[in-house]
Structures are given as C-alpha cells and as structure tokens.
C-alpha cells in the first residue's frame, strides 16, 4: 500500500496527475487502512467478554468431576480429596495457561505467516511488476 501511495497518489507520472483522481485514491487507501484497524480494535475490545479461559476451566473441572463420579465406591475412596481439589483448581489453571492459550497463540502466528505469504503473492500483481 505504501509503494502504491507513493507511486500513484503522491508522485504519479505526469500523464496521470489529476487532483480528483489522486484525492479519490488517497481516500480509498485511507479507508482500506482504517477499516481493518477499526475491526481489529473492536474484536480485541469484545474479546474480554468472550470468557474463553473461564469456560475452558469450567469444562475441564466439570469433566474431571464427572470422571471422578463415574468411579465405583472402592476407587473413589482411594482418591485423595485434596489431590482432586488441587487438580480441579491449580492443575486446570496450569493446563489452560501452558497449553490451551499457547495453542491459540500458534493459530495467531500461523495467521500472520499466511498473511505474509499472501502479501508476497499479491504484491507483484498489484504493483504491476509480475
């Protein structure tokens, strides 16, 4: 976008110098750079209300409790209650922070790599140097 802005909007060739066209191109470029930023800001702001970590912790703890309740009475008496509470509180928190949240970061990084590859493929076509 920056190369296009310099080559076509700010310093176009002599035959393409039209104030109306340059103004239109500048507004389009401004909109194309502002809209994604506004969308990303809105999504980031809304992400605090999605409660991903809390829901994941609830599912893990309830799954652990359900597994414990499916034990027969003899197996349940062998399980230390303190270890069960520790697993439901501390261990699930550790699993979410060390595992699940890092998994989401991997997806974020893969998205960035995909955007870089897409840019490398599209930039020569847009700039006309393919």
NORWO-V53922 format. One record per run of one state. SS is the DSSP state (2 for helix, 1 for strand, 0 for the rest). FROM is the first residue (numbers start at 0). LEN is the number of residues. If there is no record, write none. Layout:
ss: [SS & SS]
from: [FROM & FROM]
len: [LEN & LEN]
This chain:
ss: [0 & 2 & 0 & 2 & 0 & 2 & 0 & 2 & 0 & 2 & 0 & 2 & 0]
from: [0 & 1 & 10 & 13 & 16 & 18 & 47 & 51 & 69 & 72 & 78 & 80 & 127]
len: [1 & 9 & 3 & 3 & 2 & 29 & 4 & 18 & 3 & 6 & 2 & 47 & 3]
